Amino acid sequence: MVSSLNVSLAADFNPSSISDLEDDLRRRLLEEHARCRSEALAAASDSRWNIALSKARARALAGAALRNRFGSVSSSHAAEAAANIVDEMLGLGPVEPFLDDPSVSEVMINGPSEVWVERGGRIEATGTAFKSSEQLRSFIERVIGPLGLRIDDSSPIVDARLPDGSRFHAVLEPVARGGPVVTIRKFRKATFSLNELVASGTLSGEAAQLLVEAVKGRANIVVSGGTSTGKTTLLNVLSSLIPPRERIITIEDAAELQLQQEHVVSLEARPPNSDGAGEVTLGDLVRAALRMRPDRIILGEARGAEALFMLQAMNTGHEGSLTTVHANTPDDAFFRIETMTLMANVGLSVEAVRLQIGSAIDLVVQMSRGEGGTRLVTEISCVDRSKPWPHLLPLFCVPSQVNVTSETKPGLVKVDDIEVFFRRLERRASKQRRAGVVSDPASTGKTLPLQTEMSIPGR
């Protein structure tokens, strides 16, 4: 196949410019690509989506054809032209290098002429561009097509999870006035440890120890924060502290959690199909999880009526559950959970909802993002149930006069006696032991191994 393709490519190239050359080469590679795909489908191969004409092979074939037919084309120029064409055909076009770059955490495409990336928490322009809105739209359709999703003028917004776990979001014009807009948040394959967060300055060692005790002591924890503040990262870290013998059920809109325990059941919501049917919501999954004998439920993010079912889970024997919520402060997180619970429209009064929230949640961890892109834990509060209405009691917080910037060092200050919280965990453990529930020994106030005596640099 290689020799015949080289001959056919070299036989009748007659470009008047490099643009014509690329168009002709693209056409011929597309024909070969279609032929390879047809053969794979006819063979009913299990790997039919791994088309015979792989990107590496197509680049080699295209580069060889260019050099053979046009001696004036240098090897480097031929390789670059071939790579551009093949990436557009079989890969992700101009953004392919950024998706392969481990230092890039997010790719943002603002129409065909602007591509931005995030590196180290900072957003920067790349100077890369698509040739046209049509090329960008073709790129979007090529990404979501194999996933069974659709985007068009009648449905101009799509959310998807790529095979590597990255999140893909696209909006078409005219909703996006400057041309199609795409945001790709790359999936981090290697998870952080709690010690790494302490070392990087995300939180202090003493605050980290509190979180260890809280997870081991089966406290219900809400991680609060704005967009891209590190909520999912912290949720992954907290999840890693759950004892390995527990049965954990994770529920996510797009799977991002990476639990290492053996007994984990992962559930993922599903959007409606092109006919508007087949949707599976987060609320559906939380209700299903309650029937699956979970020790703990981890909801990737509460964003709607599923908040009510999550609160019910926390209040009905599934202590130690975790979730995240978009909010700027712990108090705002409480108000937002209240609003989302009322969205379930089951006839609960505001007073009943507030009591439910106060009874279910033990700890709120607030994440914030500094000016330089740093992610920091800026407050840890527990729910004080000593008064008629539950309210939040800060245990650690960054003093209000401290401006969170890229130069900020861990500024969490202990502002209240955390022994009150530890005594609550001990009472819960005692109650579980009396009820015959086996509790992890580490959840009874014992000091757990954590490197708290380390140098904590600023970021």
Kinemage of the C-alpha trace (Angstrom):
@kinemage 1
@onewidth
@group {chain A} dominant
@subgroup {mainchain}
@vectorlist {calphas} color= white
{ca met a 1} P 0.000 0.000 0.000
{ca val a 2} L 2.850 2.367 0.783
{ca ser a 3} L 4.464 2.122 -2.640
{ca ser a 4} L 1.179 2.437 -4.540
{ca leu a 5} L 0.184 5.479 -2.545
{ca asn a 6} L 3.562 7.122 -3.154
{ca val a 7} L 3.213 6.506 -6.885
{ca ser a 8} L -0.320 7.854 -7.046
{ca leu a 9} L 0.613 10.938 -5.059
{ca ala a 10} L 3.653 11.681 -7.137
{ca ala a 11} L 2.131 10.877 -10.509
{ca asp a 12} L 0.225 14.033 -11.367
{ca phe a 13} L 0.935 16.755 -8.804
{ca asn a 14} L 0.962 20.074 -10.560
{ca pro a 15} L 0.422 22.775 -7.922
{ca ser a 16} L 0.804 26.427 -8.716
{ca ser a 17} L 1.431 27.270 -5.074
{ca ile a 18} L 2.010 25.618 -1.730
{ca ser a 19} L -1.687 26.107 -0.992
{ca asp a 20} L -2.653 24.162 -4.116
{ca leu a 21} L -0.122 21.505 -3.168
{ca glu a 22} L -1.694 21.103 0.266
{ca asp a 23} L -5.201 20.943 -1.200
{ca asp a 24} L -4.187 18.258 -3.682
{ca leu a 25} L -2.334 16.267 -1.060
{ca arg a 26} L -5.256 16.565 1.313
{ca arg a 27} L -7.670 15.269 -1.312
{ca arg a 28} L -5.527 12.250 -2.087
{ca leu a 29} L -4.909 11.389 1.531
{ca leu a 30} L -8.635 11.669 2.215
{ca glu a 31} L -9.290 9.190 -0.591
{ca glu a 32} L -6.740 6.782 0.880
{ca his a 33} L -8.123 7.356 4.369
{ca ala a 34} L -11.655 6.535 3.156
{ca arg a 35} L -10.421 3.388 1.427
{ca cys a 36} L -8.616 2.174 4.550
{ca arg a 37} L -11.687 2.873 6.669
{ca ser a 38} L -13.939 1.024 4.221
{ca glu a 39} L -11.653 -2.019 4.340
{ca ala a 40} L -11.574 -1.959 8.135
{ca leu a 41} L -15.356 -1.731 8.383
{ca ala a 42} L -15.804 -4.540 5.844
{ca ala a 43} L -13.555 -6.741 7.984
{ca ala a 44} L -15.689 -5.858 11.046
{ca ser a 45} L -12.497 -5.266 12.975
{ca asp a 46} L -12.759 -4.446 16.664
{ca ser a 47} L -10.203 -1.717 16.053
{ca arg a 48} L -12.039 -0.175 13.112
{ca trp a 49} L -11.747 3.281 14.635
{ca asn a 50} L -7.962 2.890 14.699
{ca ile a 51} L -7.854 3.437 10.972
{ca ala a 52} L -5.054 1.708 9.063
{ca leu a 53} L -3.843 5.071 7.818
{ca ser a 54} L -2.551 6.291 11.189
{ca lys a 55} L -1.319 9.831 11.685
{ca ala a 56} L 2.325 8.785 11.893
{ca arg a 57} L 2.041 6.737 8.725
{ca ala a 58} L 0.110 9.421 6.864
{ca arg a 59} L 2.726 12.030 7.792
{ca ala a 60} L 5.503 9.790 6.522
{ca leu a 61} L 3.697 9.078 3.271
{ca ala a 62} L 2.832 12.718 2.657
{ca gly a 63} L 6.342 13.957 3.460
{ca ala a 64} L 7.916 11.347 1.192
{ca ala a 65} L 5.578 12.226 -1.673
{ca leu a 66} L 6.368 15.920 -1.356
{ca arg a 67} L 10.114 15.355 -1.376
{ca asn a 68} L 9.996 12.834 -4.226
{ca arg a 69} L 7.966 15.043 -6.533
{ca phe a 70} L 9.368 18.443 -5.600
{ca gly a 71} L 13.061 18.368 -4.984
{ca ser a 72} L 13.022 22.015 -3.935
{ca val a 73} L 10.927 21.171 -0.874
{ca ser a 74} L 13.265 20.614 2.068
{ca ser a 75} L 12.734 17.734 4.444
{ca ser a 76} L 11.781 20.081 7.270
{ca his a 77} L 9.275 22.011 5.153
{ca ala a 78} L 7.808 18.807 3.759
{ca ala a 79} L 7.456 17.347 7.237
{ca glu a 80} L 5.800 20.521 8.525
{ca ala a 81} L 3.350 20.717 5.602
{ca ala a 82} L 2.544 17.009 5.907
{ca ala a 83} L 2.030 17.285 9.672
{ca asn a 84} L -0.353 20.225 9.268
{ca ile a 85} L -2.468 18.420 6.702
{ca val a 86} L -2.577 15.118 8.564
{ca asp a 87} L -3.354 16.775 11.903
{ca glu a 88} L -6.267 18.549 10.254
{ca met a 89} L -7.493 15.326 8.624
{ca leu a 90} L -6.933 12.716 11.294
{ca gly a 91} L -6.093 14.702 14.398
{ca leu a 92} L -7.064 17.959 16.051
{ca gly a 93} L -5.650 20.439 13.579
{ca pro a 94} L -3.666 23.488 14.717
{ca val a 95} L -4.291 22.765 18.421
{ca glu a 96} L -2.794 19.258 18.308
{ca pro a 97} L 0.625 20.392 19.635
{ca phe a 98} L -0.972 22.072 22.650
{ca leu a 99} L -3.004 19.006 23.516
{ca asp a 100} L 0.207 16.972 23.391
{ca asp a 101} L 2.052 19.507 25.565
{ca pro a 102} L 1.962 18.374 29.233
{ca ser a 103} L 2.544 21.944 30.438
{ca val a 104} L -0.772 23.081 28.914
{ca ser a 105} L -3.822 22.532 31.122
{ca glu a 106} L -6.489 24.222 29.011
{ca val a 107} L -6.960 25.205 25.360
{ca met a 108} L -9.351 28.039 24.467
{ca ile a 109} L -10.337 28.768 20.859
{ca asn a 110} L -12.099 32.117 20.411
{ca gly a 111} L -13.144 31.865 16.789
{ca pro a 112} L -10.821 30.797 13.972
{ca ser a 113} L -8.229 33.533 14.488
{ca glu a 114} L -7.509 33.178 18.240
{ca val a 115} L -6.111 30.229 20.178
{ca trp a 116} L -5.188 30.690 23.842
{ca val a 117} L -3.745 28.217 26.333
{ca glu a 118} L -3.273 28.046 30.063
{ca arg a 119} L 0.180 27.159 31.393
{ca gly a 120} L 1.012 27.159 35.067
{ca gly a 121} L -2.236 28.940 35.862
{ca arg a 122} L -1.568 31.780 33.393
{ca ile a 123} L -3.448 32.344 30.128
{ca glu a 124} L -1.341 33.203 27.099
{ca ala a 125} L -1.915 33.765 23.379
{ca thr a 126} L -0.344 31.240 21.012
{ca gly a 127} L -0.395 33.008 17.650
{ca thr a 128} L -1.960 29.876 16.173
{ca ala a 129} L -5.109 30.133 14.071
{ca phe a 130} L -7.502 28.085 11.979
{ca lys a 131} L -7.836 28.969 8.322
{ca ser a 132} L -11.564 29.672 8.538
{ca ser a 133} L -14.714 29.160 10.580
{ca glu a 134} L -15.486 26.206 8.308
{ca gln a 135} L -12.218 24.493 9.240
{ca leu a 136} L -12.896 25.102 12.925
{ca arg a 137} L -16.438 23.784 12.617
{ca ser a 138} L -15.149 20.714 10.809
{ca phe a 139} L -12.715 20.190 13.683
{ca ile a 140} L -15.599 20.333 16.202
{ca glu a 141} L -17.702 17.863 14.247
{ca arg a 142} L -14.733 15.517 13.855
{ca val a 143} L -14.204 15.489 17.616
{ca ile a 144} L -17.810 14.889 18.691
{ca gly a 145} L -18.877 12.635 15.811
{ca pro a 146} L -17.345 9.396 17.169
{ca leu a 147} L -18.916 10.196 20.563
{ca gly a 148} L -22.438 10.013 19.137
{ca leu a 149} L -23.082 13.719 19.718
{ca arg a 150} L -24.374 16.360 17.362
{ca ile a 151} L -23.949 20.100 16.995
{ca asp a 152} L -25.717 22.236 14.402
{ca asp a 153} L -27.678 25.461 14.025
{ca ser a 154} L -30.667 24.034 15.881
{ca ser a 155} L -28.486 22.767 18.740
{ca pro a 156} L -25.428 25.052 18.773
{ca ile a 157} L -23.922 24.025 22.139
{ca val a 158} L -22.282 20.722 22.990
{ca asp a 159} L -20.494 19.241 26.012
{ca ala a 160} L -18.391 16.148 25.616
{ca arg a 161} L -15.729 14.047 27.277
{ca leu a 162} L -12.872 13.008 25.026
{ca pro a 163} L -11.479 9.448 25.130
{ca asp a 164} L -8.541 10.626 27.270
{ca gly a 165} L -10.935 12.172 29.822
{ca ser a 166} L -10.512 15.802 28.723
{ca arg a 167} L -13.595 18.016 28.777
{ca phe a 168} L -14.691 19.485 25.450
{ca his a 169} L -17.174 22.354 25.135
{ca ala a 170} L -18.168 24.086 21.892
{ca val a 171} L -20.562 26.854 20.858
{ca leu a 172} L -21.386 27.626 17.223
{ca glu a 173} L -22.217 30.927 15.579
{ca pro a 174} L -24.431 32.936 15.561
{ca val a 175} L -24.668 32.237 19.292
{ca ala a 176} L -20.907 32.760 19.371
{ca arg a 177} L -20.741 35.994 17.395
{ca gly a 178} L -17.067 35.852 16.467
{ca gly a 179} L -17.146 32.322 15.150
{ca pro a 180} L -17.173 28.904 16.853
{ca val a 181} L -15.783 28.895 20.395
{ca val a 182} L -14.139 25.794 21.870
{ca thr a 183} L -12.802 25.136 25.358
{ca ile a 184} L -10.823 21.989 26.116
{ca arg a 185} L -9.825 21.283 29.698
{ca lys a 186} L -7.172 18.610 29.590
{ca phe a 187} L -7.380 15.593 31.809
{ca arg a 188} L -4.518 15.292 34.274
{ca lys a 189} L -3.479 11.643 34.307
{ca ala a 190} L -1.330 11.887 37.440
{ca thr a 191} L -3.206 12.937 40.563
{ca phe a 192} L -1.792 15.132 43.302
{ca ser a 193} L -1.238 13.887 46.826
{ca leu a 194} L -2.121 15.883 49.912
{ca asn a 195} L 1.563 16.264 50.720
{ca glu a 196} L 2.135 17.784 47.270
{ca leu a 197} L -0.630 20.329 47.897
{ca val a 198} L 0.998 21.254 51.194
{ca ala a 199} L 4.423 21.545 49.590
{ca ser a 200} L 3.082 23.743 46.788
{ca gly a 201} L 1.391 26.102 49.216
{ca thr a 202} L -2.227 25.218 48.473
{ca leu a 203} L -2.869 24.746 52.192
{ca ser a 204} L -0.937 24.484 55.432
{ca gly a 205} L 0.145 21.253 57.074
{ca glu a 206} L -2.146 21.781 60.075
{ca ala a 207} L -5.140 22.376 57.806
{ca ala a 208} L -4.224 19.276 55.803
{ca gln a 209} L -4.181 17.236 58.997
{ca leu a 210} L -7.698 18.442 59.774
{ca leu a 211} L -8.886 17.264 56.357
{ca val a 212} L -7.253 13.859 56.858
{ca glu a 213} L -9.053 13.454 60.171
{ca ala a 214} L -12.325 14.678 58.635
{ca val a 215} L -12.274 12.131 55.797
{ca lys a 216} L -11.222 9.268 58.052
{ca gly a 217} L -13.873 10.344 60.577
{ca arg a 218} L -16.588 10.190 57.870
{ca ala a 219} L -17.400 13.885 57.840
{ca asn a 220} L -19.612 15.082 54.995
{ca ile a 221} L -17.511 17.611 53.094
{ca val a 222} L -18.395 20.224 50.478
{ca val a 223} L -15.564 21.729 48.414
{ca ser a 224} L -16.595 25.217 47.306
{ca gly a 225} L -14.975 27.541 44.789
{ca gly a 226} L -15.225 29.343 41.481
{ca thr a 227} L -14.407 28.011 38.045
{ca ser a 228} L -10.925 26.494 37.715
{ca thr a 229} L -9.988 27.008 41.360
{ca gly a 230} L -8.965 23.380 41.890
{ca lys a 231} L -12.168 21.920 43.339
{ca thr a 232} L -11.920 18.634 41.451
{ca thr a 233} L -8.213 18.362 42.244
{ca leu a 234} L -8.921 18.681 45.964
{ca leu a 235} L -11.869 16.290 45.684
{ca asn a 236} L -9.537 13.720 44.113
{ca val a 237} L -7.065 14.201 46.958
{ca leu a 238} L -9.735 13.857 49.652
{ca ser a 239} L -11.140 10.776 47.926
{ca ser a 240} L -7.720 9.132 48.047
{ca leu a 241} L -7.891 9.237 51.859
{ca ile a 242} L -10.946 6.981 52.043
{ca pro a 243} L -10.066 3.532 53.480
{ca pro a 244} L -9.630 0.929 50.727
{ca arg a 245} L -12.232 -1.532 51.993
{ca glu a 246} L -15.163 0.862 51.631
{ca arg a 247} L -17.579 0.710 48.704
{ca ile a 248} L -17.490 4.075 46.938
{ca ile a 249} L -19.896 5.258 44.252
{ca thr a 250} L -18.855 8.283 42.192
{ca ile a 251} L -21.388 10.324 40.230
{ca glu a 252} L -20.200 12.847 37.650
{ca asp a 253} L -21.420 14.870 34.732
{ca ala a 254} L -18.114 14.120 32.963
{ca ala a 255} L -15.830 11.540 34.567
{ca glu a 256} L -12.763 13.215 36.086
{ca leu a 257} L -12.240 11.533 39.440
{ca gln a 258} L -9.367 9.053 39.632
{ca leu a 259} L -9.900 6.897 42.687
{ca gln a 260} L -7.290 4.254 43.388
{ca gln a 261} L -9.349 2.125 45.769
{ca glu a 262} L -10.427 -1.326 44.623
{ca his a 263} L -14.166 -1.118 45.341
{ca val a 264} L -15.291 1.843 43.231
{ca val a 265} L -18.389 2.150 41.056
{ca ser a 266} L -18.307 5.063 38.616
{ca leu a 267} L -21.530 6.520 37.212
{ca glu a 268} L -21.659 9.208 34.533
{ca ala a 269} L -24.621 11.323 33.442
{ca arg a 270} L -25.755 11.150 29.835
{ca pro a 271} L -27.173 13.993 27.744
{ca pro a 272} L -30.217 13.439 25.547
{ca asn a 273} L -29.601 12.052 22.079
{ca ser a 274} L -30.370 13.846 18.824
{ca asp a 275} L -34.057 12.995 19.273
{ca gly a 276} L -34.138 14.493 22.769
{ca ala a 277} L -34.479 11.108 24.464
{ca gly a 278} L -32.258 8.933 26.642
{ca glu a 279} L -31.092 11.582 29.130
{ca val a 280} L -29.771 10.360 32.477
{ca thr a 281} L -29.402 13.185 35.000
{ca leu a 282} L -27.213 13.475 38.073
{ca gly a 283} L -30.362 13.254 40.185
{ca asp a 284} L -31.263 9.953 38.516
{ca leu a 285} L -27.800 8.628 39.328
{ca val a 286} L -27.877 9.749 42.974
{ca arg a 287} L -31.213 7.984 43.442
{ca ala a 288} L -29.801 4.884 41.768
{ca ala a 289} L -26.669 5.019 43.938
{ca leu a 290} L -28.769 4.902 47.111
{ca arg a 291} L -29.934 1.435 46.035
{ca met a 292} L -26.412 0.173 45.372
{ca arg a 293} L -25.285 -0.267 48.986
{ca pro a 294} L -22.706 2.561 49.055
{ca asp a 295} L -20.498 3.294 52.034
{ca arg a 296} L -19.810 6.717 50.568
{ca ile a 297} L -21.166 8.704 47.652
{ca ile a 298} L -18.992 11.217 45.821
{ca leu a 299} L -20.884 13.686 43.643
{ca gly a 300} L -18.472 15.440 41.294
{ca glu a 301} L -20.468 18.668 41.364
{ca ala a 302} L -23.894 19.625 42.688
{ca arg a 303} L -25.466 22.037 40.229
{ca gly a 304} L -29.208 21.408 40.359
{ca ala a 305} L -32.004 19.440 41.976
{ca glu a 306} L -29.635 16.510 42.651
{ca ala a 307} L -28.466 18.517 45.691
{ca leu a 308} L -31.600 17.383 47.542
{ca phe a 309} L -30.882 13.712 46.942
{ca met a 310} L -27.267 14.212 47.981
{ca leu a 311} L -28.374 15.795 51.259
{ca gln a 312} L -30.733 12.898 51.850
{ca ala a 313} L -27.872 10.462 51.268
{ca met a 314} L -25.700 12.311 53.797
{ca asn a 315} L -28.544 12.224 56.320
{ca thr a 316} L -29.475 8.570 55.885
{ca gly a 317} L -26.422 6.535 56.768
{ca his a 318} L -23.954 7.544 54.071
{ca glu a 319} L -21.675 9.706 56.195
{ca gly a 320} L -18.349 10.617 54.706
{ca ser a 321} L -19.802 11.661 51.365
{ca leu a 322} L -18.152 14.391 49.310
{ca thr a 323} L -19.218 16.903 46.678
{ca thr a 324} L -18.279 20.250 45.145
{ca val a 325} L -20.283 23.390 44.442
{ca his a 326} L -19.622 26.641 42.593
{ca ala a 327} L -19.584 29.463 45.152
{ca asn a 328} L -17.327 32.324 46.191
{ca thr a 329} L -17.499 31.802 49.983
{ca pro a 330} L -18.638 29.036 52.359
{ca asp a 331} L -21.746 31.090 53.219
{ca asp a 332} L -22.515 31.450 49.514
{ca ala a 333} L -22.111 27.699 49.181
{ca phe a 334} L -24.806 27.194 51.819
{ca phe a 335} L -27.149 29.603 50.048
{ca arg a 336} L -26.512 27.963 46.679
{ca ile a 337} L -27.170 24.471 48.034
{ca glu a 338} L -30.385 25.835 49.530
{ca thr a 339} L -31.439 27.238 46.145
{ca met a 340} L -30.554 24.027 44.292
{ca thr a 341} L -32.478 21.931 46.824
{ca leu a 342} L -35.571 24.077 46.340
{ca met a 343} L -35.209 23.498 42.574
{ca ala a 344} L -36.274 19.887 43.212
{ca asn a 345} L -39.775 21.330 43.750
{ca val a 346} L -40.909 18.724 46.274
{ca gly a 347} L -42.764 21.148 48.503
{ca leu a 348} L -40.131 21.660 51.212
{ca ser a 349} L -40.156 24.964 53.047
{ca val a 350} L -37.035 27.119 53.219
{ca glu a 351} L -36.780 26.397 56.949
{ca ala a 352} L -36.895 22.635 56.384
{ca val a 353} L -34.249 22.877 53.679
{ca arg a 354} L -31.918 24.886 55.927
{ca leu a 355} L -32.257 22.357 58.724
{ca gln a 356} L -31.579 19.558 56.246
{ca ile a 357} L -28.420 21.288 55.028
{ca gly a 358} L -27.214 21.980 58.553
{ca ser a 359} L -27.786 18.392 59.576
{ca ala a 360} L -26.124 16.883 56.497
{ca ile a 361} L -22.962 18.946 55.969
{ca asp a 362} L -20.066 18.908 58.424
{ca leu a 363} L -17.290 20.818 56.669
{ca val a 364} L -16.962 23.371 53.848
{ca val a 365} L -13.563 23.859 52.204
{ca gln a 366} L -13.238 27.056 50.164
{ca met a 367} L -10.905 27.157 47.151
{ca ser a 368} L -9.792 30.422 45.526
{ca arg a 369} L -7.563 31.397 42.648
{ca gly a 370} L -4.877 34.050 42.993
{ca glu a 371} L -3.884 36.662 40.444
{ca gly a 372} L -1.007 34.530 39.212
{ca gly a 373} L -3.177 31.466 38.707
{ca thr a 374} L -2.331 29.818 42.035
{ca arg a 375} L -4.985 27.643 43.667
{ca leu a 376} L -5.317 28.079 47.413
{ca val a 377} L -7.533 26.844 50.223
{ca thr a 378} L -8.674 30.126 51.754
{ca glu a 379} L -11.114 28.883 54.387
{ca ile a 380} L -12.195 25.719 56.154
{ca ser a 381} L -15.430 26.010 58.130
{ca cys a 382} L -17.468 23.532 60.105
{ca val a 383} L -21.209 23.660 60.676
{ca asp a 384} L -22.110 24.871 64.158
{ca arg a 385} L -25.340 23.217 65.280
{ca ser a 386} L -25.340 24.658 68.786
{ca lys a 387} L -27.799 27.407 67.868
{ca pro a 388} L -31.411 27.149 66.647
{ca trp a 389} L -30.284 27.710 63.061
{ca pro a 390} L -27.075 26.087 61.842
{ca his a 391} L -24.321 28.447 60.781
{ca leu a 392} L -20.710 28.149 59.662
{ca leu a 393} L -17.854 28.418 62.124
{ca pro a 394} L -14.442 29.147 60.492
{ca leu a 395} L -11.672 26.843 61.707
{ca phe a 396} L -8.978 28.079 59.317
{ca cys a 397} L -9.055 31.119 57.079
{ca val a 398} L -6.827 33.580 55.262
{ca pro a 399} L -7.008 36.935 57.088
{ca ser a 400} L -9.195 39.372 55.158
{ca gln a 401} L -6.397 41.926 54.892
{ca val a 402} L -4.178 39.469 52.998
{ca asn a 403} L -4.398 39.870 49.239
{ca val a 404} L -4.245 36.469 47.519
{ca thr a 405} L -1.670 36.869 44.737
{ca ser a 406} L 0.907 34.690 43.015
{ca glu a 407} L 3.358 35.623 45.775
{ca thr a 408} L 0.995 34.672 48.596
{ca lys a 409} L 2.362 32.014 50.925
{ca pro a 410} L 0.080 29.657 52.836
{ca gly a 411} L -1.894 32.116 54.898
{ca leu a 412} L -4.396 29.815 56.579
{ca val a 413} L -4.673 30.837 60.199
{ca lys a 414} L -6.412 28.728 62.821
{ca val a 415} L -9.194 30.941 64.108
{ca asp a 416} L -11.138 28.576 66.339
{ca asp a 417} L -10.659 25.517 68.516
{ca ile a 418} L -10.711 22.587 66.113
{ca glu a 419} L -10.986 20.187 69.031
{ca val a 420} L -14.718 20.921 68.953
{ca phe a 421} L -14.823 19.409 65.484
{ca phe a 422} L -12.665 16.448 66.482
{ca arg a 423} L -14.987 15.726 69.426
{ca arg a 424} L -17.895 15.638 66.980
{ca leu a 425} L -16.046 13.049 64.906
{ca glu a 426} L -15.331 10.990 67.997
{ca arg a 427} L -19.022 11.073 69.001
{ca arg a 428} L -19.970 9.906 65.524
{ca ala a 429} L -17.427 7.075 65.658
{ca ser a 430} L -18.734 5.995 69.093
{ca lys a 431} L -22.296 6.008 67.815
{ca gln a 432} L -21.283 3.864 64.843
{ca arg a 433} L -19.480 1.393 67.080
{ca arg a 434} L -22.553 1.073 69.298
{ca ala a 435} L -24.648 0.467 66.180
{ca gly a 436} L -22.259 -2.267 65.080
{ca val a 437} L -20.722 -0.264 62.255
{ca val a 438} L -17.022 -1.014 61.914
{ca ser a 439} L -15.092 2.246 61.977
{ca asp a 440} L -11.607 2.805 60.689
{ca pro a 441} L -9.174 3.024 63.630
{ca ala a 442} L -7.632 6.141 62.178
{ca ser a 443} L -10.921 8.010 62.502
{ca thr a 444} L -10.895 8.116 66.312
{ca gly a 445} L -8.517 10.991 66.765
{ca lys a 446} L -5.231 9.195 66.227
{ca thr a 447} L -2.529 11.190 64.506
{ca leu a 448} L -2.211 10.053 60.914
{ca pro a 449} L 1.044 10.087 58.947
{ca leu a 450} L 1.393 13.351 57.077
{ca gln a 451} L 4.430 15.463 56.370
{ca thr a 452} L 3.417 18.557 58.278
{ca glu a 453} L 6.974 19.540 59.236
{ca met a 454} L 8.027 20.538 55.747
{ca ser a 455} L 9.164 23.717 54.119
{ca ile a 456} L 6.153 25.304 52.466
{ca pro a 457} L 7.280 27.593 49.653
{ca gly a 458} L 5.127 30.243 48.034
{ca arg a 459} L 3.939 29.737 44.489
